[in-house]
Amino acid sequence: MESFLYQASIYLAAAVIAVPIASRLGLGSVLGYLAAGILIGPALHFVGSETEELQHFAEFGVVMMLFLIGLELEPRALWDMRHRLIGLGGLQVVVSTLVLMGAAIASGLDWTSSLAIGLTLSLSSTAIVLQTLSEKGLVRTGGGRSAFSVLLTQDIAVIPILAFLPLLAIPTYGSINDDGSISLAIQDEAHHAAPSLVDGLPGWAVTLVTIAAIAFIILAGVYLTRPVFRFIHATRLREMYTALALLIVVGISFLMTLVGLSPALGAFLAGVVLANSEFRHELESDLEPFKGLLLGLFFITVGAGINFEAFYADAGDLIGLALLVIVAKGAVLYLLGKLFKLKGRDRWLFTLSLAQAGEFGFVLLAFAVQINVLPNDLSEKLLLVIALTMLITPLLFILYDQISKRMRDSGPSFKPDEINEEGPVIIAGIGRFGQIVNRLVQHSGFKTVVLDHDMQTIQLMRRFGFKGFLGDPTRPELLKAAGLMKARVLVVALDDKDKATMLVSYARRQRPDLHIVVRAYDRNHVFQLFRAGADDIVRETFDSSLRAGRYVLENVGLSGFEAAEAEQTFYAHDRHALRQLAEVWDPNIPPSENAAYVARSRELEKELEAALLNRASEDKRKSA
């Protein structure tokens, strides 16, 4: 017990130290966990090889992760994405598997081991890629959306791969009995599978038991969860929700173990069944902390178990293999991107972001060794190869940044509309913000000319009876065709901050007398737009936040009039403050490190407080 607590303390302390550092460096939490494991294991030898008890807990994190992935995949959403999932994602998994399998066979391995290796290395790192795409704001790009589709397909593909791998062990380590039952001859006694209800049963009986178990999970998810959750809700004990969520995952895992199937398969299936349940978010919130902690512990045990003696003995070959995996997967991804008409930066982002092996590779390798599909020494080398490809991933994103900077914009992949109308108001960008502005202005009797580069948005707008033109609003010839030289007002509502600033600057140079209204992302963007020449700048959340604050004041004691007066005072002071701060703002220095900016901001906050207090006193005096 003391040894267990000591190891748990070391693992948790390593995670608390290493993971925040890795996240701050932009390397992602998975690499942080791996680094923590390497630090306490091979580097400092705080933990040894006697971590089997902890590893059992850690592997349960994988089961929880697959359950939560299932919760996020509603059957209807999966059906709507079927073409991209089956096409782009399915081809990536199949073609990458075949290419890597061929390379393994060429190196002298048998076909079963080579196929297991191809399946394992074909999967990319969901955790690293999604986090990096989100941090860099690339999720909504064409390449980012395509990468997400492939990652989703890979997450789903883990389930059939886990179910398929044991079949690769049968020809080598097992036999089929006269009665049709299957017996496995595991060479390593330490890897004996847990006894199950299907041991010794004929093949047809095993199939029936399996179908019955899956049917029970589906029916229980549809018909039993709602009354059980309502019963738990009646107790009004918050911890019972957590207990029930854990019971669902543990119980399903135990059931799947009894019938000889992967616990992960049952957990994923249960998650998909419960995805449409009204208790979905409750389950997610209850299990997320356990999943994150146990999955992190799993990655730490992987890092602690890496054999660095083997790495030092064969460092050149291992690094070469890691680069070979990246190049092979990258070539497949590049060709698929070309086949699915990804262009320029999108194709390079798609290629470089998914070229590594991923965290699911650790899961599949551990499982492949357990069922003797792969020998332990080969698995250790593959663990090092996967870890190296993940460590190289941040460099691949840096490479993408450099390629992206050097690539010229090839222009839109569509043919812009011929603009044959002019109006007093030009609206550049017709998203949520631009739509409201357009409706207000048009219904007030003024003509608008709407430009947007998104074809689906323009088509949706036309469906509701609003006319718009497809084209890039930052292109000078389109702006002039829309009547820039005669318009009275230009509304800039683009999502891209840099393009919005560039458009304001260009319009101001062409028309010094033009009134420019623009949406800003934050205060720094406001200052950039001021310098570019904008007249009215609206921060995208400022007005809604101000209105919400007024509602709060009305419900804590102020009258509607007093709350409205406070709102107007705050609004007027904020506009004054922005102009004051713009004078000391430096684009090359973060505001928190700009001493003049910080000092002036504090002065303005004191002025705001005094103004609001004076307004409140005046209102009380008038009411008295």
C-alpha positions as CSV (number, residue, x, y, z in Angstrom):
1,M,0.0,0.0,0.0
2,E,2.8,2.4,0.9
3,S,4.6,1.6,-2.4
4,F,1.4,2.3,-4.3
5,L,0.8,5.6,-2.6
6,Y,4.4,6.6,-3.1
7,Q,4.2,5.9,-6.9
8,A,0.8,7.7,-7.1
9,S,2.3,10.7,-5.4
10,I,5.3,10.8,-7.8
11,Y,3.1,10.4,-10.8
12,L,0.7,13.2,-9.8
13,A,3.6,15.6,-8.8
14,A,5.3,15.0,-12.1
15,A,2.0,15.7,-14.0
16,V,1.3,18.9,-12.0
17,I,4.8,20.2,-12.8
18,A,5.4,19.0,-16.4
19,V,2.0,19.4,-18.1
20,P,1.5,23.2,-17.3
21,I,5.0,23.9,-18.6
22,A,4.4,21.9,-21.8
23,S,1.1,23.7,-22.3
24,R,2.7,27.1,-21.8
25,L,5.4,26.2,-24.4
26,G,2.7,25.2,-26.9
27,L,3.6,21.6,-26.9
28,G,0.3,20.2,-25.6
29,S,-0.7,18.2,-22.6
30,V,0.0,14.8,-24.1
31,L,3.6,15.7,-24.7
32,G,3.7,17.1,-21.1
33,Y,2.5,13.8,-19.7
34,L,5.0,11.9,-21.8
35,A,7.8,14.2,-20.6
36,A,6.7,13.7,-17.0
37,G,6.9,9.9,-17.4
38,I,10.3,10.1,-19.0
39,L,11.5,12.4,-16.2
40,I,10.4,10.2,-13.3
41,G,11.2,6.9,-15.1
42,P,14.3,6.6,-17.4
43,A,15.8,10.0,-16.4
44,L,15.6,10.1,-12.6
45,H,14.5,6.5,-11.8
46,F,11.9,7.7,-9.2
47,V,9.7,4.8,-10.4
48,G,10.7,1.5,-11.7
49,S,9.1,-1.3,-13.7
50,E,6.8,-2.3,-10.8
51,T,3.9,0.0,-11.9
52,E,1.5,-2.7,-13.1
53,E,-1.1,-1.9,-10.5
54,L,-1.1,1.8,-11.4
55,Q,-1.2,0.9,-15.1
56,H,-4.5,-1.0,-14.7
57,F,-6.1,2.2,-13.3
58,A,-4.5,4.2,-16.1
59,E,-5.8,2.0,-18.9
60,F,-9.3,2.6,-17.7
61,G,-8.8,6.2,-18.8
62,V,-8.8,5.0,-22.4
63,V,-12.1,3.3,-21.8
64,M,-13.6,6.5,-20.4
65,M,-12.1,8.5,-23.3
66,L,-13.9,6.3,-25.8
67,F,-17.2,6.5,-23.9
68,L,-17.0,10.4,-24.0
69,I,-16.0,10.3,-27.7
70,G,-19.1,8.2,-28.3
71,L,-21.2,10.8,-26.4
72,E,-20.0,13.5,-28.7
73,L,-21.0,11.6,-31.9
74,E,-24.7,11.7,-32.3
75,P,-25.9,9.2,-34.9
76,R,-27.5,11.9,-37.0
77,A,-24.4,14.0,-37.0
78,L,-22.3,11.0,-38.1
79,W,-24.8,10.3,-40.9
80,D,-24.6,13.9,-42.1
81,M,-20.8,13.7,-42.2
82,R,-20.7,10.3,-43.8
83,H,-19.2,11.3,-47.2
84,R,-16.2,13.1,-45.7
85,L,-15.7,10.5,-42.9
86,I,-15.9,7.5,-45.2
87,G,-14.2,9.2,-48.1
88,L,-11.4,11.4,-46.8
89,G,-11.0,9.8,-43.4
90,G,-11.6,6.2,-44.5
91,L,-9.1,6.5,-47.3
92,Q,-6.5,8.0,-45.1
93,V,-6.7,5.1,-42.6
94,V,-6.7,2.4,-45.3
95,V,-4.0,3.8,-47.6
96,S,-1.7,4.8,-44.8
97,T,-2.1,1.3,-43.3
98,L,-1.2,-0.3,-46.6
99,V,1.8,1.9,-47.2
100,L,3.2,1.4,-43.7
101,M,2.4,-2.3,-43.8
102,G,4.3,-2.6,-47.1
103,A,7.3,-0.9,-45.6
104,A,7.2,-3.3,-42.6
105,I,7.0,-6.3,-44.9
106,A,9.9,-5.0,-46.9
107,S,12.0,-4.8,-43.7
108,G,11.4,-8.6,-43.2
109,L,8.4,-8.8,-40.8
110,D,5.6,-11.3,-41.4
111,W,2.3,-9.9,-42.7
112,T,0.3,-10.2,-39.5
113,S,2.9,-8.1,-37.5
114,S,3.2,-5.7,-40.5
115,L,-0.6,-5.2,-40.6
116,A,-0.7,-4.5,-36.9
117,I,2.1,-2.0,-37.3
118,G,0.3,-0.3,-40.2
119,L,-2.9,0.0,-38.3
120,T,-1.2,1.4,-35.3
121,L,0.9,4.0,-37.1
122,S,-1.9,5.1,-39.4
123,L,-3.6,7.0,-36.5
124,S,-2.7,10.6,-35.7
125,S,-2.7,12.5,-32.4
126,T,-6.1,13.9,-31.8
127,A,-5.0,15.7,-28.6
128,I,-2.0,17.4,-30.1
129,V,-3.6,18.4,-33.5
130,L,-6.9,19.7,-32.2
131,Q,-5.2,21.7,-29.4
132,T,-2.7,23.2,-31.8
133,L,-5.3,24.0,-34.5
134,S,-7.4,25.7,-31.9
135,E,-4.5,27.7,-30.5
136,K,-3.5,28.9,-33.9
137,G,-7.1,29.7,-35.0
138,L,-7.0,27.2,-37.9
139,V,-10.0,25.0,-37.0
140,R,-12.3,26.8,-39.4
141,T,-10.0,26.8,-42.3
142,G,-10.5,24.2,-45.1
143,G,-7.4,22.3,-44.0
144,G,-8.5,22.5,-40.4
145,R,-12.0,21.1,-41.1
146,S,-10.5,18.3,-43.2
147,A,-8.0,17.4,-40.5
148,F,-10.9,17.3,-38.0
149,S,-12.9,14.9,-40.2
150,V,-9.9,12.6,-40.5
151,L,-9.3,12.7,-36.7
152,L,-12.9,11.8,-36.1
153,T,-12.7,8.9,-38.5
154,Q,-9.6,7.7,-36.8
155,D,-11.2,7.9,-33.3
156,I,-14.1,5.8,-34.6
157,A,-11.7,3.4,-36.4
158,V,-10.0,2.5,-33.1
159,I,-13.0,0.4,-32.2
160,P,-12.9,-2.0,-35.1
161,I,-9.1,-2.1,-35.0
162,L,-9.3,-3.2,-31.3
163,A,-11.8,-5.9,-32.3
164,F,-9.7,-7.0,-35.3
165,L,-6.3,-7.3,-33.7
166,P,-7.1,-10.5,-31.8
167,L,-7.8,-12.2,-35.1
168,L,-4.2,-11.6,-36.2
169,A,-3.1,-13.7,-33.2
170,I,-5.2,-16.7,-34.0
171,P,-3.1,-18.2,-36.8
172,T,0.1,-17.9,-34.8
173,Y,-0.9,-18.6,-31.2
174,G,-4.3,-20.3,-31.3
175,S,-6.3,-23.1,-32.8
176,I,-9.9,-24.0,-33.6
177,N,-11.2,-27.0,-31.7
178,D,-13.3,-29.9,-33.2
179,D,-16.5,-28.4,-31.6
180,G,-15.9,-25.1,-33.2
181,S,-14.7,-23.2,-30.1
182,I,-11.5,-21.2,-30.2
183,S,-8.6,-21.8,-27.8
184,L,-5.7,-19.4,-27.5
185,A,-2.2,-20.6,-26.6
186,I,-0.6,-17.5,-25.1
187,Q,3.1,-18.1,-24.8
188,D,3.6,-15.6,-22.0
189,E,1.8,-16.6,-18.9
190,A,1.8,-13.0,-17.7
191,H,-0.5,-12.2,-20.5
192,H,-3.3,-14.7,-19.9
193,A,-6.6,-13.2,-20.7
194,A,-9.2,-13.0,-18.0
195,P,-11.7,-15.9,-18.0
196,S,-15.0,-15.1,-19.8
197,L,-18.4,-16.6,-20.3
198,V,-17.6,-17.6,-23.9
199,D,-14.6,-19.8,-23.1
200,G,-15.1,-23.2,-24.6
201,L,-18.3,-22.3,-26.4
202,P,-18.8,-23.1,-30.1
203,G,-18.2,-20.3,-32.5
204,W,-22.0,-19.8,-33.2
205,A,-22.7,-19.5,-29.5
206,V,-19.9,-16.9,-29.1
207,T,-21.5,-14.8,-31.9
208,L,-25.0,-15.1,-30.2
209,V,-23.6,-14.0,-26.8
210,T,-21.8,-11.1,-28.4
211,I,-24.9,-9.9,-30.3
212,A,-27.0,-10.3,-27.1
213,A,-24.5,-8.2,-25.1
214,I,-24.5,-5.4,-27.7
215,A,-28.3,-5.5,-27.9
216,F,-28.5,-5.2,-24.2
217,I,-26.3,-2.1,-24.1
218,I,-28.4,-0.4,-26.9
219,L,-31.7,-1.2,-25.2
220,A,-30.5,-0.3,-21.8
221,G,-29.2,3.0,-23.1
222,V,-32.5,3.8,-24.8
223,Y,-35.0,2.6,-22.2
224,L,-33.3,2.3,-18.8
225,T,-31.2,5.4,-18.4
226,R,-34.0,7.9,-18.3
227,P,-35.9,6.4,-15.3
228,V,-32.7,5.7,-13.5
229,F,-31.5,9.3,-13.9
230,R,-34.9,10.6,-12.8
231,F,-34.7,8.4,-9.7
232,I,-31.2,9.7,-8.9
233,H,-32.3,13.3,-9.5
234,A,-35.1,12.9,-6.9
235,T,-32.4,12.2,-4.2
236,R,-30.9,15.7,-4.9
237,L,-27.4,14.3,-4.0
238,R,-24.9,15.6,-6.5
239,E,-22.4,12.8,-5.9
240,M,-25.0,10.2,-7.0
241,Y,-24.8,11.5,-10.5
242,T,-21.0,10.9,-10.5
243,A,-21.5,7.4,-9.0
244,L,-24.1,6.5,-11.7
245,A,-21.9,7.8,-14.5
246,L,-19.0,5.7,-13.2
247,L,-21.3,2.7,-12.8
248,I,-22.4,2.9,-16.4
249,V,-18.8,2.8,-17.7
250,V,-17.6,0.2,-15.2
251,G,-20.6,-2.0,-15.6
252,I,-20.5,-1.9,-19.4
253,S,-16.7,-2.6,-19.4
254,F,-17.3,-5.6,-17.1
255,L,-20.1,-6.9,-19.3
256,M,-17.9,-6.8,-22.4
257,T,-15.1,-8.5,-20.5
258,L,-17.4,-11.3,-19.6
259,V,-18.3,-12.0,-23.2
260,G,-14.7,-11.7,-24.3
261,L,-14.9,-8.4,-26.1
262,S,-12.9,-5.2,-25.6
263,P,-14.3,-2.9,-22.8
264,A,-13.5,0.1,-25.0
265,L,-15.9,-1.3,-27.7
266,G,-18.8,-1.4,-25.3
267,A,-18.0,2.0,-23.8
268,F,-17.9,3.6,-27.2
269,L,-21.1,2.0,-28.2
270,A,-22.9,3.1,-25.0
271,G,-21.6,6.6,-25.6
272,V,-23.1,6.8,-29.1
273,V,-26.4,5.4,-27.8
274,L,-26.6,8.0,-25.0
275,A,-25.5,10.9,-27.3
276,N,-29.2,11.9,-27.9
277,S,-30.1,11.6,-24.2
278,E,-31.0,14.7,-22.2
279,F,-28.4,13.5,-19.6
280,R,-25.5,13.6,-22.1
281,H,-24.0,16.8,-20.7
282,E,-24.4,15.6,-17.1
283,L,-22.5,12.4,-18.0
284,E,-19.8,14.4,-19.8
285,S,-19.3,16.8,-16.9
286,D,-19.2,14.0,-14.3
287,L,-16.7,11.8,-16.2
288,E,-14.4,14.4,-17.8
289,P,-12.2,14.9,-14.7
290,F,-11.8,11.1,-14.2
291,K,-11.0,10.7,-17.9
292,G,-8.5,13.5,-18.0
293,L,-6.7,12.3,-14.9
294,L,-6.6,8.6,-15.8
295,L,-5.7,9.2,-19.4
296,G,-2.9,11.5,-18.3
297,L,-1.7,8.8,-15.9
298,F,-1.8,6.3,-18.9
299,F,0.5,8.6,-20.9
300,I,2.8,9.0,-17.9
301,T,3.1,5.2,-17.6
302,V,3.9,5.1,-21.3
303,G,6.7,7.7,-20.9
304,A,8.0,5.9,-17.7
305,G,8.1,2.6,-19.6
306,I,10.1,3.9,-22.6
307,N,13.4,2.0,-22.8
308,F,16.0,4.7,-23.4
309,E,18.8,2.1,-23.4
310,A,17.3,0.7,-26.5
311,F,17.0,4.3,-27.9
312,Y,20.7,5.1,-27.3
313,A,21.7,1.7,-28.7
314,D,19.8,2.4,-31.9
315,A,19.2,6.2,-32.0
316,G,20.0,6.7,-35.6
317,D,17.6,4.0,-36.9
318,L,14.8,5.0,-34.6
319,I,15.0,8.7,-35.7
320,G,15.1,7.5,-39.3
321,L,12.0,5.3,-38.7
322,A,10.2,8.3,-37.1
323,L,11.0,10.5,-40.1
324,L,10.0,7.7,-42.5
325,V,6.6,7.4,-40.8
326,I,6.1,11.2,-41.1
327,V,7.2,11.3,-44.8
328,A,5.1,8.2,-45.7
329,K,1.9,9.5,-44.0
330,G,2.6,13.0,-45.3
331,A,2.8,11.8,-48.9
332,V,-0.5,9.9,-48.5
333,L,-2.2,13.0,-46.9
334,Y,-0.8,15.3,-49.6
335,L,-2.2,13.1,-52.4
336,L,-5.6,12.8,-50.6
337,G,-5.7,16.5,-50.1
338,K,-5.1,17.0,-53.9
339,L,-7.7,14.3,-54.7
340,F,-10.3,16.1,-52.5
341,K,-9.4,19.5,-54.0
342,L,-7.6,21.1,-51.0
343,K,-5.4,23.9,-52.3
344,G,-2.4,25.9,-51.1
345,R,-2.2,26.5,-47.4
346,D,-5.1,24.2,-46.7
347,R,-3.4,21.2,-48.3
348,W,-0.1,21.9,-46.5
349,L,-1.9,22.3,-43.2
350,F,-3.8,19.0,-43.7
351,T,-0.6,17.2,-44.6
352,L,1.7,18.5,-41.9
353,S,-0.8,18.4,-39.0
354,L,-1.7,14.7,-39.4
355,A,1.7,13.3,-40.4
356,Q,2.6,12.0,-36.9
357,A,1.5,8.9,-35.1
358,G,-0.8,9.4,-32.1
359,E,-1.7,8.5,-28.6
360,F,-4.0,5.7,-29.7
361,G,-0.9,4.0,-31.0
362,F,0.2,3.5,-27.4
363,V,-3.2,1.8,-26.6
364,L,-3.0,-0.4,-29.7
365,L,0.6,-1.4,-29.0
366,A,-0.1,-2.4,-25.4
367,F,-3.1,-4.4,-26.6
368,A,-1.1,-6.1,-29.4
369,V,1.6,-7.1,-27.0
370,Q,-1.0,-8.4,-24.5
371,I,-2.5,-10.7,-27.1
372,N,0.9,-11.6,-28.6
373,V,0.4,-10.1,-32.0
374,L,3.7,-8.2,-31.6
375,P,6.7,-9.2,-29.5
376,N,7.7,-7.0,-26.6
377,D,11.1,-5.8,-28.0
378,L,9.5,-4.6,-31.3
379,S,6.7,-2.9,-29.3
380,E,9.3,-1.0,-27.3
381,K,10.9,0.3,-30.5
382,L,7.6,1.3,-31.9
383,L,6.7,3.2,-28.7
384,L,9.9,5.2,-29.2
385,V,9.0,5.8,-32.9
386,I,5.5,7.1,-32.0
387,A,6.9,9.3,-29.2
388,L,9.5,10.8,-31.5
389,T,6.8,11.6,-34.2
390,M,4.7,13.3,-31.6
391,L,7.7,15.3,-30.3
392,I,8.4,16.4,-33.9
393,T,4.8,17.6,-34.4
394,P,5.4,21.2,-33.1
395,L,8.2,21.5,-35.6
396,L,5.8,20.5,-38.4
397,F,3.5,23.3,-37.4
398,I,6.4,25.7,-37.4
399,L,7.2,24.4,-40.9
400,Y,3.6,25.0,-42.0
401,D,3.9,28.6,-40.7
402,Q,7.0,29.2,-42.8
403,I,5.4,27.7,-45.9
404,S,2.2,29.7,-45.3
405,K,4.1,33.0,-45.1
406,R,6.0,32.3,-48.3
407,M,2.9,31.2,-50.3
408,R,1.1,33.8,-52.2
409,D,-2.6,34.0,-52.0
410,S,-3.8,32.1,-55.1
411,G,-7.1,34.0,-54.9
412,P,-10.5,32.6,-54.3
413,S,-11.3,29.1,-55.6
414,F,-14.6,30.3,-56.9
415,K,-15.5,32.8,-59.6
416,P,-16.8,36.0,-58.0
417,D,-20.2,37.4,-59.0
418,E,-20.4,40.3,-61.5
419,I,-21.4,43.2,-59.4
420,N,-23.9,45.3,-61.3
421,E,-25.4,47.4,-58.4
422,E,-24.3,50.3,-56.3
423,G,-25.7,51.7,-53.1
424,P,-25.1,54.3,-50.4
425,V,-24.1,51.5,-47.9
426,I,-21.6,48.7,-48.6
427,I,-21.5,45.8,-46.1
428,A,-18.3,43.7,-46.3
429,G,-19.1,40.4,-44.5
430,I,-22.5,39.0,-43.8
431,G,-22.1,36.8,-40.8
432,R,-24.1,37.2,-37.6
433,F,-23.1,40.8,-37.1
434,G,-23.4,41.9,-40.8
435,Q,-26.9,40.2,-41.1
436,I,-28.4,42.3,-38.3
437,V,-26.9,45.5,-39.7
438,N,-28.1,44.7,-43.2
439,R,-31.7,43.9,-42.1
440,L,-32.0,47.1,-40.0
441,V,-30.7,49.3,-42.8
442,Q,-32.7,47.7,-45.7
443,H,-36.0,47.6,-43.7
444,S,-35.4,51.3,-42.9
445,G,-35.6,52.1,-46.6
446,F,-31.9,52.3,-47.6
447,K,-30.2,50.2,-50.3
448,T,-27.2,48.1,-49.4
449,V,-24.6,46.2,-51.4
450,V,-23.5,43.1,-49.6
451,L,-20.1,41.3,-50.3
452,D,-19.0,38.0,-48.8
453,H,-16.5,35.4,-49.8
454,D,-18.4,32.4,-48.4
455,M,-20.6,30.8,-51.0
456,Q,-22.8,28.9,-48.5
457,T,-23.5,32.2,-46.6
458,I,-24.5,34.0,-49.8
459,Q,-26.8,31.2,-50.8
460,L,-28.4,31.0,-47.4
461,M,-29.0,34.8,-47.5
462,R,-30.6,34.6,-51.0
463,R,-32.9,31.8,-49.8
464,F,-34.4,34.2,-47.2
465,G,-34.8,36.9,-49.8
466,F,-31.7,39.1,-49.3
467,K,-29.4,39.8,-52.2
468,G,-25.7,39.5,-51.9
469,F,-22.7,39.2,-54.1
470,L,-20.1,36.4,-53.9
471,G,-16.5,37.8,-53.8
472,D,-13.6,38.8,-51.6
473,P,-14.5,42.1,-50.0
474,T,-10.8,43.1,-49.7
475,R,-10.3,43.0,-53.5
476,P,-10.1,46.6,-54.8
477,E,-11.8,45.9,-58.1
478,L,-14.9,44.4,-56.3
479,L,-15.1,47.3,-53.9
480,K,-15.0,49.8,-56.7
481,A,-17.6,47.8,-58.7
482,A,-19.9,47.9,-55.6
483,G,-19.7,51.7,-55.6
484,L,-16.9,52.5,-53.1
485,M,-16.2,55.8,-54.7
486,K,-19.8,56.9,-54.3
487,A,-21.0,55.2,-51.2
488,R,-21.7,57.1,-48.0
489,V,-21.0,54.3,-45.5
490,L,-18.8,51.2,-45.4
491,V,-19.6,48.5,-42.9
492,V,-16.7,46.1,-42.2
493,A,-17.9,42.9,-40.5
494,L,-15.1,40.5,-41.5
495,D,-14.1,37.6,-39.2
496,D,-10.4,38.0,-40.0
497,K,-9.0,40.8,-37.9
498,D,-6.0,41.5,-40.2
499,K,-8.2,41.6,-43.3
500,A,-10.7,43.9,-41.6
501,T,-7.8,46.3,-40.6
502,M,-6.4,46.2,-44.2
503,L,-9.8,46.9,-45.7
504,V,-10.4,49.9,-43.4
505,S,-6.9,51.3,-44.3
506,Y,-7.5,50.9,-48.0
507,A,-10.9,52.4,-47.9
508,R,-9.7,55.4,-46.0
509,R,-6.9,56.0,-48.5
510,Q,-9.3,55.9,-51.4
511,R,-12.1,57.9,-49.7
512,P,-11.0,60.2,-46.9
513,D,-14.6,61.4,-46.6
514,L,-16.2,57.9,-46.3
515,H,-17.8,57.0,-43.0
516,I,-16.5,53.6,-41.9
517,V,-18.3,51.5,-39.3
518,V,-16.3,48.4,-38.3
519,R,-16.6,45.4,-35.9
520,A,-13.6,44.9,-33.7
521,Y,-12.5,41.7,-31.9
522,D,-11.0,43.2,-28.8
523,R,-9.3,46.4,-27.5
524,N,-6.0,45.8,-29.3
525,H,-8.0,45.5,-32.5
526,V,-9.9,48.7,-31.7
527,F,-6.5,50.6,-31.4
528,Q,-5.4,49.1,-34.8
529,L,-8.7,50.2,-36.4
530,F,-8.4,53.7,-34.9
531,R,-5.0,54.1,-36.5
532,A,-6.3,52.6,-39.8
533,G,-9.0,55.3,-40.0
534,A,-12.2,53.8,-38.8
535,D,-15.0,56.2,-37.6
536,D,-17.3,54.0,-35.5
537,I,-15.8,50.8,-33.9
538,V,-18.1,48.3,-32.3
539,R,-16.5,45.5,-30.2
540,E,-18.4,42.3,-30.9
541,T,-19.3,41.6,-27.3
542,F,-19.3,45.1,-25.8
543,D,-22.9,46.1,-26.4
544,S,-24.4,42.8,-25.4
545,S,-22.2,42.7,-22.2
546,L,-23.3,46.3,-21.4
547,R,-27.0,45.4,-21.8
548,A,-26.5,42.3,-19.5
549,G,-24.9,44.5,-16.9
550,R,-27.9,46.8,-17.0
551,Y,-30.2,43.8,-16.4
552,V,-28.1,42.9,-13.4
553,L,-28.3,46.4,-11.9
554,E,-32.1,46.4,-12.4
555,N,-32.3,43.2,-10.4
556,V,-30.1,44.2,-7.5
557,G,-32.0,47.3,-6.4
558,L,-31.7,50.0,-9.1
559,S,-34.7,51.2,-11.0
560,G,-34.9,50.9,-14.7
561,F,-34.1,54.5,-15.2
562,E,-31.1,54.4,-12.8
563,A,-29.7,51.3,-14.5
564,A,-30.1,52.9,-17.9
565,E,-28.3,56.0,-16.7
566,A,-25.4,53.9,-15.3
567,E,-25.2,52.1,-18.7
568,Q,-25.0,55.3,-20.6
569,T,-22.3,56.7,-18.2
570,F,-20.2,53.6,-18.6
571,Y,-20.7,53.7,-22.4
572,A,-19.6,57.3,-22.7
573,H,-16.6,56.8,-20.4
574,D,-15.5,53.7,-22.2
575,R,-15.4,55.6,-25.6
576,H,-13.4,58.4,-23.9
577,A,-11.1,55.8,-22.3
578,L,-10.4,54.0,-25.6
579,R,-9.3,57.3,-27.3
580,Q,-7.0,58.1,-24.3
581,L,-5.5,54.6,-24.2
582,A,-5.0,54.6,-28.0
583,E,-2.4,57.4,-27.5
584,V,-0.2,55.3,-25.3
585,W,-0.8,52.0,-26.9
586,D,2.2,50.4,-28.6
587,P,1.6,47.5,-31.0
588,N,5.0,46.0,-30.2
589,I,4.5,45.8,-26.4
590,P,1.8,43.8,-24.7
591,P,-0.6,46.1,-22.8
592,S,0.2,44.4,-19.5
593,E,3.9,45.2,-20.0
594,N,3.4,48.8,-21.2
595,A,3.9,51.0,-18.1
596,A,2.3,54.1,-19.5
597,Y,-0.8,52.0,-20.7
598,V,-1.2,50.4,-17.3
599,A,-0.9,53.7,-15.4
600,R,-3.4,55.5,-17.6
601,S,-5.8,52.5,-17.5
602,R,-5.8,52.7,-13.7
603,E,-6.4,56.4,-13.7
604,L,-9.4,55.9,-16.1
605,E,-10.8,53.1,-13.9
606,K,-10.8,55.5,-10.9
607,E,-12.5,58.2,-13.1
608,L,-15.2,55.6,-14.1
609,E,-15.9,54.6,-10.5
610,A,-16.2,58.3,-9.5
611,A,-18.5,59.0,-12.4
612,L,-20.8,56.1,-11.6
613,L,-20.9,57.0,-7.9
614,N,-21.7,60.6,-8.7
615,R,-24.4,59.5,-11.1
616,A,-25.9,57.3,-8.4
617,S,-25.8,60.2,-5.8
618,E,-27.5,62.6,-8.2
619,D,-30.2,60.1,-9.0
620,K,-30.9,59.6,-5.3
621,R,-31.0,63.3,-4.7
622,K,-33.5,63.8,-7.6
623,S,-35.8,61.0,-6.4
624,A,-35.7,62.5,-2.8
